[in-house]
Amino acid sequence: MKRTIEIGCVIAWLLLATLALAYVWGRHPDAIPPPPLSFSLWLNDLFDAHDAETSADVDLYYMLIASFLFASLCTFVAWRIFKRLRTR
């Protein structure tokens, strides 16, 4: 039961951290460097973004995926540090 609660808390934390980071990134787009232009054009071609609305959807998908990866990486590093400090 304890393991299930831990997993649920980690999932809730990742969702909250992802949405919070994507929200801050969306409100302040200059705070985080944008992806290279060639990558942005490739994503727009991949998702067939031919107008501004679908291009904005692709940007939102990119922000959510990048935010999730960053939150996951930070959570993993913090968890490993915590476990290492706890065993000492």
C-alpha positions in Angstrom: 0.0 0.0 0.0 2.8 2.4 0.8 4.4 1.8 -2.6 1.1 2.6 -4.3 0.8 5.9 -2.4 4.4 6.8 -3.3 3.8 6.1 -7.0 0.6 8.1 -6.9 2.3 11.0 -5.2 5.1 11.0 -7.8 2.6 10.9 -10.7 0.7 13.8 -9.2 3.9 15.8 -8.6 5.0 15.2 -12.2 1.6 16.4 -13.6 1.6 19.4 -11.3 5.2 20.3 -12.1 4.7 19.8 -15.8 1.6 22.0 -16.0 3.2 24.7 -13.8 6.4 24.9 -15.8 4.4 24.9 -19.1 2.2 27.7 -17.7 5.2 29.8 -16.7 6.9 29.1 -20.0 3.7 30.1 -21.9 3.3 33.4 -19.9 7.0 34.3 -20.3 8.2 32.8 -23.6 11.4 34.8 -23.6 12.6 33.3 -20.3 13.4 29.9 -21.9 15.4 29.8 -25.2 13.2 28.7 -28.1 14.1 25.6 -30.1 16.1 26.0 -33.3 14.1 27.3 -36.3 14.8 24.2 -38.3 13.4 22.0 -35.5 10.3 24.2 -35.3 9.7 24.0 -39.0 10.2 20.3 -38.9 7.6 19.9 -36.2 5.1 22.1 -38.1 5.6 20.0 -41.2 5.3 16.8 -39.1 1.9 17.9 -37.7 0.8 19.6 -40.9 0.5 23.0 -39.3 -0.6 25.2 -42.1 -2.2 28.1 -40.1 -1.5 30.0 -36.9 -3.9 28.0 -34.8 -2.4 24.6 -35.5 1.1 26.1 -35.2 0.2 27.3 -31.7 -1.1 23.8 -30.9 2.2 22.4 -31.9 4.0 24.9 -29.7 1.8 23.9 -26.8 2.6 20.2 -27.4 6.3 21.0 -27.5 6.1 23.0 -24.3 4.2 20.2 -22.5 6.6 17.5 -23.6 9.7 19.6 -22.8 8.3 20.5 -19.4 7.5 16.9 -18.6 11.0 15.8 -19.6 12.6 18.5 -17.5 10.3 17.8 -14.5 11.0 14.1 -14.7 14.8 14.7 -14.9 14.8 17.0 -11.9 12.6 14.7 -9.9 14.8 11.7 -10.7 18.0 13.6 -9.7 16.4 14.9 -6.5 15.1 11.5 -5.6 18.6 9.9 -6.1 20.2 12.7 -4.0 17.6 12.2 -1.2 18.1 8.5 -1.1 21.9 8.8 -1.1 21.7 11.3 1.8 19.2 9.2 3.7 21.5 6.1 3.6 24.4 8.0 5.2 
